[in-house]
Each structure stands twice: as structure tokens, then as C-alpha cells.
Amino acid sequence: MDPFIPPSPFYPYKEKRNQGVVEKLLSTLQEIFTLVQEIESLNDFVRIVSSSSAVEASRSEELLKTFESLTLEIDSMVTRSKQTTIALEKSTYSLLFAVLEAAGVLLSEQARDIIDKIDRNLFERNCDCQAWATFPDNVNCLLDPTKENVEQASKLLSHICFIYEVYRDIILLNKEGTVVATANRPHLIGVKCFREEWFDRTIKGEVYVTDTYLCPLVGGEVVSYCAPVKDEKGNIIGVLSTRFNWDFVQEMLETARVADTADIHVISKKGTLIASRKPAALLLDTYAWLNCAQIVLDGYDGFSVEKSRNGSPMVVGGARTKGYNNYAGKAWSALVAQQVPLEREVSISRTLDPNNTMPIEKLDELVQVSIEESLEGESPAIKSDVANAYLLENAKGVQESIGQINKIHFETLLMSLNASVKSQHVGEEGRALSVISNEIRVISVRSKEITSKVNSALSDMLVGVNFLLQEKVKDAAWDAIDKVDRNLFERNCDVQAWTIFPEVIEAAKTGKKSAEVQSLLANLHRIYEIYDDIYLIDTSGKVVCAAIKESLVGHSFIAEDWFKETVRGQVTVTDMYFADTTNNHTVAYSAPVISDGRIVGVLTTRFNWNFIYDIIDKTLVPKGSKVYLLNSLGIVIASNDKEGILEKSFANHEAFIRAQGGETGVFVELDQESKKAIHYVGYAKTKGYNKYQGKGWTVLVEQPIKAN
């Protein structure tokens, strides 16, 4: 293996689990369908028994007088039971749709989180290539490709590639399309790429991003991010092209919080498979045949219930890329597919966009409920809470129908007992009616047993729904802290990568600002967007240069702990704090500037905390839920209601205490007085990402529990 190639990605969150909640809900529902059919059979048998009762009563005037009204009442109850059973069947079908909708919306939201995580990563890659194309060493190498300049550019690219870890290589090409420097593969120098589309588009002035492809230059699946390199006058003199290691997207799919039995696919705008938990068919297979794929290819989030290639029924949730910040994305989509136990033919295609409705094929004409109505007017931010409420509503409808059937059959049982008593008073002629009344009693007892099983199955289903809600809260906490970690990993890489520039080193050594270092820092700030400022500090603690606030030049940070640690050789990361210099909450990332083995200064960045708020605000949680990011002491450092920042503490909260033990889970919080459950609290603690160890932060998601 080439010694310059970064190691394989470290998977800190690789937790396998078997949710199986959707499968269990549908299995329970199949059991209810079977029991409803038994109730229908009992109704038919009771009707036969009722007819037999009428025949027996007609044998004599005395029997007819005694049992005629009884027979009519039993017949009336059978009719009521039949009507109630029809309503039960309708409610059960509606419940099936509600379960499928809850499953579809859940999978769509999982797909949305996956594609959002990919977008955020690729936004960073888009910034990288544009920033690196401006670096003086790369510009000088193209203007004057001497051996010394080529070595200096290659050294810079190799350093960057090692720090960021996510690239297979970084390639610098002149305007004729010839490779002049690389990070990891010097044997590529001299290779001509002028016929490649990515080069042709970029040399004309476009910042170009390829789809995923198998790159012959580096021997693996990559996405190439390409930016034109320009001289001082703005003339294009070459191209800087990165090779993002696609394994890091595969890692996102491996660590995604979906059921073990679920498949995850990422498809291009043409439907081609570009990432999957089953990567054997990457770049070869297409998923455009899926109904859900057509939804996302049309630009919507949504779900479908359809058949897999082997004919098994499945629910598929999908989400289309929305890009991130100034990165528009590549029109890719994520699909999460879950095979489900369905004995009935079901075909559903829906979007979660209130302005777009896909056709729905219903199971039966008895089903009048409209799935679209259940989500009408809701925010597109999250729909699973609406879908779950709809599911619970339909479950209650089934319970009410079962209650009516129980009541009818109890009344039938009482009448059968009355018939048995009366049959004994009419002597031998009433013996047949006594047998019939006993049959009715047996049927009523059996009906009670069946309805009891239905109620038990419904209870299991409600438990499953509550478990689904708890899993969602737990997953939301994990997803949020994972995105925070991935973002801060990038910030940790940035500050280390930027210390190698000769301009930075020289300014730190001399303690004097130069136009070159000022331009470099200002350019980094402009491209990356996510920093409030960047400072270069000499060993005395004085600011030599600032990207934005030049009035800080000469300001001393010598008393700051982060400076003391960094100037001793540590890459340091502060906790979140309010910085007077930027008038904003921030985290300071600092790295030593080294020359000939000697520390000559410190480069420090001020991360714009609004980008963490963006993660917290966009966490997929139900309306009314609160999301908190806590530091290692349990103090709130971000929340979706922006309250209690650096003041409110969860240090004594059970969920925070459990998270500190390394556990990811959900805690049911009780009201202290009534002891009733009032919140599900999902919790997850940072484990860091790759070489970034994290700060011991925790995310809590507090979701109110609605009274049933």
C-alpha cells in the first residue's frame, strides 16, 4: 500500500441492532385480520343457529309463542354483529394503511437524515477544492513548474491529504491537462487528462463536481471536486482536482440508525446505484424501477409500498438531496427499503410534499380513509409524529368495534341462557332449543376469546408504537451528535492543514503581517463561510494577522489557556464560549505553527456557532420537542429554543448521567407529583469522529408524551 494513503476510515458508531418494529406491527396486524375472519365465521354460524331456532319454534303453537320474540332478538343481534364486523374490517384495513404510512414516513425521514449527512460532508469537499486552488504554492507550481516548486506543491498536497483523511489523492494539472503534482502518487506526474469531462468543464472556469465513478488514476470509487487555479490577474492557469474516497459515504450508510434488516441505497439523478449497504452492484445497477425512486427523481421526499425484485412486499422511504449552504448537491437521493410481512396486495406511492399528491391504490372499496388527509397542512420538517398519531387513532377505532362486538355477544349469551331456562319449561319439545341455546352460549364464549385476543394484539401494537416513538427520539439524539462530531472533525482538520503555508510560517516568525498572509487568511474565511475569524499569533501571544477584524492586530491572548497549551505543541479545542472579539458564541480551534522543528506561532480559528444551531434546529423531532446540546458538565450550549445557553444545567438529569456512562438510549421522565410519564428523553454522547476525539458533549431530545 502506498505509505502516503490515509488509513481506512474508523467507524466509531458501528452499532448493529435489530429494530424489527415495523415487521412486528405488521405481523400483529396479520393476526388481527385472521381473528376478524374468525368473528365473521362465528356470525355466519350464529345466523344458522338462529334460523334453526326459528324452525324448531314453528313446530308447535306453544313453542312459537315462547321463542318467536327470542328468535327475532337473536336475529337482530346477528345483524348488528355483522354490521359491526364490517365496520371492524374497515377499521382493520384502515389500521393497515396507518401502519404502512407510519413505516413509510419513518423510512423517508431516515433517508432524509442520511442524504443530509452526505450533503454536509460534500459541502466541505466543495469548499476544500476551491480554497486549495488559491494556495500560493499551487499557483507558483503552475506558473513556474521547477523541481523545487513541484516538490513544495506536492509537500503541501500530501500534508493536506494526510490531515483530512478523506481523500485518496489531490491532483494539480496545468492548463494543457498534464498532471504536475500530486499528494500521494508521484508516478502520475506527466499523465495527460485533457480529454476528461471534469478537466474540460473546470478549465473553462466552472467549479465542477463529478458523479461517483471508478477512477483509474487512484483505483477506487471516488467523487472528484475540481476548481480552476488562477494567477493574480484572474487568468486560469490550471486545475486542482481532489479524489474524495467514497468509502466515507459507505461508512455513513453502515453507521446509519436503521434496522439491520433494512437496505440503504443512494442513487444518482439517473437512478444509478452509487452507494449501498450491499455495494457489489455499485455503478452497475439501477433503481429507477422503484415507485419511490420515481418520487425522489421527480424532486420530492416520499414513500411507497411495492414489491422487491424477488416479489416480496416492502416499504421504501426516499429523500432527495437539498444541498447545503452554497453547495447545491448533485440531485442524488437516498432510499431506505424494508421488507415487510404482507399477505395482501398493496401498492402505495406518496410524497410528503403537501403540494404534490401521488395516486394511491387501496386494498378494498370498503376503505374510505384518505391517507393524504392525515398529513394535510403539516410542516414538511417531520411527519412521523403525525403518522404515529394517525396509527393510534385507527387502533382505537378497532378497539371500539371490538368493544361493540363484545357487548353484542354478551347480550346474545344472556339470551341463550334465557332460552335454555325457558326450554326446560316446555318439556320434550323444547329439548332441541336447549341444544341450540347451548350452541349459542359456546359461540359467545368463543367470540369472547377471539375478541380478547384481538384486544391483546392491539395492546401489543400500542406497545410497538410507543417503542417506535422511543426509538425515534433516541435516533434523533444520536443523529444530532453524530453531525456535530463530523462538523467539528472538519474544523480540527482545517486549523492543522493551514499551518504549513510558508506565508503563515514567515509571518509568525517575524511577528509582522504581510499582504500575502492577509490575503490567504481572508480568502480562507471567504470560501469556508463557517468561521467568524481566523488569527495568526506569534509566540508572545500577540495577533500578527486577522482574516476579518484587523483591529485585533497587536491584541494579546497570552493569558488564555488555549494559547498556553497550543504554544507548547498541542492542537487544542476549547469548549463553547462567548467571544468578545467576534461577539458570538464560538469554539476556538488552535494549532502550533512549526518551522524547522521549532514552534514559532499559533494559528487559531473562531468557529461560527450558528452552524451548530443549524444542526440542532434541523434535527428531525416532533413538534413541541426540545433538543439540547450539552457540554461535558451538562450545561446547555445549544438548543432549538435558544434558551438557557451557558446557564441551564442537566448535570443531575438521569438521561445525562446515563449518557456520561457511554450509553445511547431513551429515558422515560415522570412527573414528580403525579408520577405520570411526561417525556421521552433520548440521549447520546459524542464519541468523536476519526482522529477527532470530541469534547464529551451530549445531545438530549425531550419529547412530550401525549395522553392516550
Buried (B, 14 or more C-beta within 10 A) or exposed (E): EEEBBBEEBEEBBEEEEEBBBBBBBBBBBBBBBBBBEBBBEBBEBBBEBBBBBBEBBEEEEBBBEBBBEBBEBBBEBBBBBBEBBBBBBBBBBBBBBBBBBBBBBBBBBBBBBBBBBBBBBBBBBBBBBBBBBBBBBBBBBBBEBEEEBBBBBBBBBBBBBBBBBBBBBBBBBBBEBBBBBBBBBBEBBEBEBEEBEBBBBBBEEEBBBBBBBEBEBBEBBBBBBBBBBBEEEEEBBBBBBBBBBBBBBBBBBBBBBBBEBBBBBBBBBEBBBBBBBEBEEBBEBBBEEBBBBBBBBEBBBBBBBBBEEEEEBBBBBBBBBEBBBEBBBBBBBBBBBBBBBBEEEBBBBBBBBEEEEBEBEBBEEBBEBEBEEBBEEBEBBBBBBBBBBBBBBBBBBBBBBBEBBBBBBEBBBEBBBEBBEBBEEBEEBBEBBBBBBBBBBBBBEBBBEBBEBBBEBBEBBBEBBBBBBBBBBBBBBBBBBBBBBBBBBBBBBBBBBBBBBBBBBBBBBEBEBBEBBBBBBBBBBBBBEBBBBBBBBBBEBBBBBBBBBEEBBEBEBEEBEBBBBBBEEEBBBBBBBEBEBBEBBBBBBBBBBBBEEEBBBBBBBBBBBBBBBBBBBBBBBBEEBBBBBBBBEBBBBBBBEEEBBBEBBBEEBEBBBBBBEEEBBBBBBEEEEEEEBBBBBBBBBBBBBBBBBBBBBBBBBBBBBEEE
